[in-house]
Amino acid sequence: MCKVIAIANQKGGVAKTTTTINLGAGLTKNGKKVVLVDADPQGHLTMGLGFPKNLKVTLKSMMENIIMGLEFDPKEAVLHHEEGMDLIPSNKLLAGMDMSLFTVEDREKVLKEYLELLKDEYDYILIDCMPSLGMLTINALSAADSVLIPVQPQYYAADGLMELLKVVKGIHQRFNPELQIEGILFTMDNCRYNNAKRNKQAIKTTYGNDIKIFEQTIPRTESLAETASEGVSIFAYDGKSKGADSYRELVQEVLKHA
């Protein structure tokens, strides 16, 4: 049975894309069939896996086919990465989709309708969401079984988290009653600093009784930052690093609660 996980936070720079790539690669290493979906017009997931920005067939093409009611091959957009996972790419042309969806009937469920055509092929579908709470993110949350929320332990993190959780609750009530919260994941964590410790504790105190907070945190490391320009996961780039170890542990936590 396929599980769809949206990796979402409207705040940029919290390692959504890094987490999507490395969680996907880690699940693949554990024998799971995985496809990553780039639902961000910036196309960072696509570029982060070493693919070009000027691809003709992308997520936008697939969603347009759904909107227009065309017959099409849902796997036409799928690219295969050297580490075993697949990718549905994106580029800046997806930006127009956010506006186009406002005129479409059942506009919140276009992405869900497309991903339903792929579910038989995969164990996991991971959606890398854009840093906003626009229509594309609403589509991702409407299509997902759960949402994983990367959070950098900074002072303003709790405010952004509160806003996102309100949206998740609204999606759960209106469009997707099956939507669960996979958990809050602390990323870019520098545990040596008291400030990071205080901010993590504040989030745990506020949300820990109701929402799973992953035991594993993702450290701020040079090797994780460098993978973005290498087109591979941390496992392929520096498999013995702290970053690789942290994502291995995260993968085990996700599998345990599958």
C-alpha positions in Angstrom: 0.0 0.0 0.0 1.4 3.4 -1.0 1.9 6.1 1.5 1.9 9.8 0.4 3.9 12.2 2.6 4.0 15.9 2.0 7.1 17.7 3.3 5.8 21.2 4.1 6.6 24.4 5.8 5.7 27.8 4.4 9.0 29.1 5.8 11.9 28.8 3.3 15.3 27.5 4.1 14.3 24.8 6.6 15.7 21.9 4.6 12.4 20.6 3.0 14.2 19.7 -0.2 17.2 18.2 1.5 14.8 16.1 3.7 12.8 15.0 0.7 15.9 13.8 -1.2 17.5 12.0 1.8 14.3 10.5 3.2 13.6 9.2 -0.3 17.1 7.8 -0.9 17.0 6.2 2.6 13.7 4.6 2.0 15.0 3.3 -1.4 18.0 1.8 0.4 15.5 0.0 2.6 14.0 -1.7 -0.4 11.0 0.6 -0.9 9.9 1.9 -4.3 9.8 5.7 -4.0 8.9 8.6 -6.2 9.7 12.2 -5.3 7.4 15.0 -6.5 8.7 18.5 -7.0 5.7 20.7 -6.2 7.8 23.9 -6.1 8.2 26.2 -9.1 11.7 26.9 -8.0 12.6 23.4 -9.0 15.1 22.9 -6.3 14.3 19.2 -5.9 14.8 18.6 -9.6 18.1 20.5 -9.6 19.2 18.9 -6.4 18.9 15.5 -8.1 21.1 16.7 -11.0 18.3 17.2 -13.6 18.1 20.3 -15.8 15.6 23.1 -15.4 14.4 23.2 -19.0 12.5 19.9 -19.1 9.4 19.9 -21.3 7.4 17.2 -19.5 6.9 18.1 -15.8 4.4 18.1 -13.0 2.7 21.0 -14.6 2.1 18.9 -17.8 0.5 16.1 -15.7 -1.7 18.5 -13.8 -2.8 20.2 -17.0 -3.8 16.8 -18.5 -6.0 16.1 -15.4 -7.6 19.6 -15.6 -8.3 19.1 -19.3 -9.7 15.6 -18.9 -7.2 14.1 -21.4 -6.0 10.5 -21.6 -2.3 10.3 -21.0 0.5 8.2 -19.6 0.9 9.2 -16.0 4.5 7.9 -16.1 5.5 10.2 -18.9 7.0 12.7 -16.5 8.8 10.2 -14.4 12.6 10.5 -14.3 14.9 7.8 -12.9 17.7 8.8 -10.5 20.9 6.8 -10.2 20.2 6.0 -6.6 17.1 4.1 -7.4 14.3 6.6 -6.6 12.1 8.3 -9.3 11.3 12.0 -9.7 8.4 13.9 -11.1 10.2 17.2 -11.9 9.2 20.8 -11.9 10.4 24.2 -13.1 9.3 27.8 -13.0 6.4 27.1 -15.4 4.6 25.5 -12.5 4.2 29.0 -11.0 1.3 29.7 -13.3 -0.5 26.6 -12.1 -1.2 28.2 -8.7 -3.3 30.9 -10.5 -4.8 28.5 -13.0 -6.2 26.2 -10.3 -8.5 29.0 -9.0 -10.8 28.6 -12.0 -10.9 24.8 -11.9 -13.7 22.7 -10.3 -12.4 20.6 -7.4 -9.2 22.6 -7.7 -7.8 21.3 -4.4 -7.7 17.7 -5.6 -6.0 17.9 -9.0 -2.7 16.7 -7.7 -4.4 13.9 -5.7 -6.2 12.8 -8.9 -2.8 12.5 -10.7 -1.0 10.7 -7.9 -3.8 8.2 -7.6 -2.7 7.0 -11.1 0.8 6.3 -9.8 0.1 4.6 -6.4 0.2 1.1 -7.7 3.8 1.6 -8.7 5.2 2.8 -5.4 5.5 2.3 -1.7 6.1 5.9 -0.9 5.3 9.2 -2.7 7.1 12.2 -1.2 6.0 15.7 -2.1 8.4 18.6 -1.7 6.1 21.6 -1.2 6.8 25.2 -2.1 7.5 27.7 0.7 4.0 29.2 0.8 0.5 28.1 1.7 -0.9 28.7 -1.8 -3.0 26.4 -4.0 -0.1 24.0 -4.9 0.6 23.4 -1.2 -3.1 22.9 -0.5 -3.2 20.4 -3.4 -0.2 18.6 -1.8 -1.9 18.4 1.6 -5.1 17.2 0.0 -3.3 14.4 -1.7 -1.2 13.3 1.3 -1.8 10.7 3.9 0.5 12.7 6.2 2.6 15.8 6.5 6.2 15.9 7.7 7.1 19.4 9.0 10.8 20.4 9.0 11.5 23.1 11.5 14.7 25.0 12.1 14.9 25.7 15.9 14.9 29.5 15.7 12.9 32.1 17.6 10.2 32.6 15.0 9.7 28.9 14.2 6.8 28.5 16.6 4.8 31.3 14.9 5.1 29.8 11.4 4.3 26.3 12.8 1.1 27.6 14.3 0.0 29.0 11.0 0.8 25.8 9.1 -1.0 23.6 11.6 -4.1 25.8 11.2 -4.0 25.1 7.4 -3.4 21.4 8.0 -6.5 21.3 10.3 -8.6 23.1 7.7 -7.5 20.7 5.0 -8.3 17.8 7.3 -11.8 19.1 7.9 -12.7 20.2 4.4 -10.8 18.1 1.8 -8.8 15.3 3.3 -10.2 13.7 6.5 -7.4 11.0 6.4 -4.6 13.6 6.7 -2.4 13.0 9.7 0.8 14.8 10.9 3.8 12.5 10.4 5.8 14.6 12.8 7.8 17.7 13.4 11.5 17.3 12.4 14.1 19.7 13.7 16.6 20.5 10.9 19.8 22.6 10.6 20.1 21.9 14.3 23.2 23.2 16.2 22.7 21.5 19.6 25.8 23.3 21.0 23.9 26.6 21.2 21.6 27.2 24.1 19.3 29.2 21.8 18.6 26.2 19.7 18.0 24.1 22.8 15.5 26.7 24.2 13.6 26.9 20.9 13.3 23.1 20.6 12.1 22.8 24.1 9.5 25.6 23.5 8.1 23.7 20.5 8.1 20.4 22.4 6.3 22.0 25.4 3.7 23.6 23.1 3.0 20.8 20.7 4.7 17.6 22.0 1.6 16.2 23.8 -0.5 16.3 20.6 2.0 15.9 17.7 4.9 13.5 17.2 8.3 15.2 17.4 10.9 13.0 15.8 13.6 11.9 18.2 16.2 12.3 15.5 17.3 15.8 14.6 19.1 16.8 11.5 22.4 18.7 12.2 23.7 21.7 10.3 26.7 20.3 8.5 28.9 21.3 5.5 28.4 17.9 3.8 24.6 18.2 3.8 24.9 21.8 2.3 27.2 20.6 -0.4 24.9 17.8 -1.7 22.6 20.4 -3.3 25.2 21.0 -6.1 26.2 17.3 -6.5 22.9 15.9 -7.6 23.0 13.0 -5.1 21.8 12.2 -1.6 24.0 12.5 1.5 24.4 8.7 1.4 26.1 8.8 -2.0 28.1 12.0 -1.2 29.4 11.3 2.3 27.8 8.1 3.7 29.8 8.2 6.9 28.9 11.7 7.9 26.8 12.9 10.8 24.2 14.0 8.2 24.0 10.6 6.7 23.6 9.0 10.1 20.9 11.4 11.1 18.8 10.7 8.0 19.3 6.9 8.4 17.8 7.2 11.9 14.9 9.4 10.5 14.2 6.7 7.9 13.9 4.1 10.6 11.5 6.3 12.6 9.3 6.8 9.5 9.3 3.0 8.7 8.5 2.2 12.2 5.3 4.3 12.1 4.3 3.3 8.6 
